[in-house]
Amino acid sequence: MNNLKALILKHPNLSAWFVLALGMVLLLVYEARDVGLQASQWFWLVVITVLVAGACIWIISWGDDDETAVEEKPVEEA
């Protein structure tokens, strides 16, 4: 359990990608279960869904760099 926690803390974006992709794929499979898709269509839908989840996490992570780059300067009193 400590190894899993260390992995999540060491790679938060990768962990978030995995969790988001898992949730999106589960929703996709649940909602499209009665559509009658072929195996290749399922495969590509799952692949594209995982890539979209990765893109979402990548875009969300853009703001992470801004917080570390901004240094707080003390306010000078007049």
N, C-alpha and C positions, 0 to 999 in steps of 0.2 A: 504494500500500500504506500509506503514511503517512496518507493521508486516511481510509482505513478504520479504522486504529488510532485516529486522533483522534476519529472519530465514535463508536467503541465506548467510548472513555474519557470522552467528553463525555456520552453517553446510555447508561449501563450497563443500566438497566432496560429500555429499548427494545430494546437488543441482545439481552438475555437473553430477552425476550418473543419476538423473532424466532427465535432458535435453538430455544427450547423448542417454539414453535408448529410450526416446520418438522419437528422430530423427532416430535412427536405426530401431525401430519398424515401423515407418511411411515409411521408405525406403523399408523395407522388405515387407510390405503389398502392396505397390505400385508395386514393381517389381514382386511379386509372385501372383498377383491377378488373372491371367489367367491360372495358373498351374493346378488348379483343386484339391487342397489339401482338405482333410477331416478336420472336426472341431478339432479332437484331434491332428492332425498334426499341424494345425495353433496354437493351444494352446501351444504345446511343443516348436514350433519354437519361439513364442513370449517369453516364459519363458527363454529359452536358450539365446535369444538375450539380454534380460534384464540382465541376469547373466554375459554375456560377457561384456556388458557395465560396469557393476560393477567391473569386474576384470580389465578392462582398466583403470578406475579411480583409483582403488587401486594401480596399478603399477605406474601410473603417480604420485600419492601422495608419493611414496617412496622418491622422491627427496626433498619434503618439509621439512622433518626432518633434512636433512643435512645442510640446510641454517641456521637454528636456533642453531645447535650444534657448528658451526664454529664461533669462536670468533676472531675478528680482533685484531691483535697485532701490536702495532706501530713499524715501521721500525727504527732500531737504526742506526744512522749515524756513520761511521768509524772515 
